[in-house]
Amino acid sequence: MKQNTNAELRQTNITVDLGGMIYHPALILGRVRRTLREAGCDQAWIDSVLDEAASGDAEHLGDTLMAVADLRM
């Protein structure tokens, strides 16, 4: 899928555990934000990735987040 911004989408090999949570976009973005921050990723990069993820529909959100992290349900 074509991306809408200049966010550098790079795979971090960081696993984000989404198990046991309600699958609402805001909650998913929050969990990814916290996990990436705790893993030591740059805050400006995290913000650009999450802004990109939130800029489209649910499919775009999932595609963008999976481009940077391993999402585990």
C-alpha positions in Angstrom: 0.0 0.0 0.0 1.3 3.5 -0.9 2.2 5.5 2.2 1.0 9.1 2.7 3.9 10.7 4.5 7.6 10.6 4.7 7.7 8.3 7.7 10.6 5.9 7.5 9.0 2.5 7.8 11.8 0.1 8.9 11.3 -3.2 10.6 12.5 -3.1 14.2 12.1 -6.8 15.1 10.2 -5.6 18.2 7.2 -7.7 19.2 4.1 -5.9 20.3 1.7 -8.2 22.3 -1.9 -7.2 21.5 -3.3 -10.3 23.2 -6.2 -9.8 25.6 -7.1 -6.3 24.5 -10.0 -4.7 22.7 -9.0 -4.1 19.1 -9.7 -0.4 18.9 -7.4 1.7 16.7 -6.6 4.1 19.6 -5.7 1.3 22.0 -3.6 -0.5 19.4 -1.7 2.8 18.7 -1.1 3.3 22.4 0.2 -0.2 22.9 2.6 0.1 19.9 3.7 3.6 21.1 4.5 2.3 24.6 6.3 -0.8 23.4 8.5 1.0 20.9 9.3 3.7 23.4 10.2 1.1 26.0 12.4 -0.6 23.4 14.4 2.7 23.1 13.1 3.9 19.7 13.4 7.6 18.9 10.3 9.5 19.9 10.2 11.6 16.7 10.3 8.4 14.6 7.6 6.8 16.7 5.4 9.8 16.3 5.9 9.9 12.5 5.1 6.1 12.2 1.9 6.4 14.3 0.8 9.5 12.4 1.2 7.6 9.2 -0.7 4.6 10.6 -3.6 6.8 11.7 -3.8 8.6 8.4 -5.9 6.0 6.7 -8.3 3.2 7.2 -8.0 0.1 9.4 -6.1 -1.8 6.7 -3.6 1.0 6.4 -3.2 1.1 10.1 -2.4 -2.6 10.3 -0.1 -2.5 7.2 1.9 0.4 8.6 2.3 -1.0 12.1 3.3 -4.5 10.7 5.9 -2.8 8.6 7.7 -1.7 11.8 6.9 -4.3 14.4 5.8 -7.9 14.9 2.2 -7.6 16.1 1.1 -10.7 18.1 -2.6 -11.2 18.7 
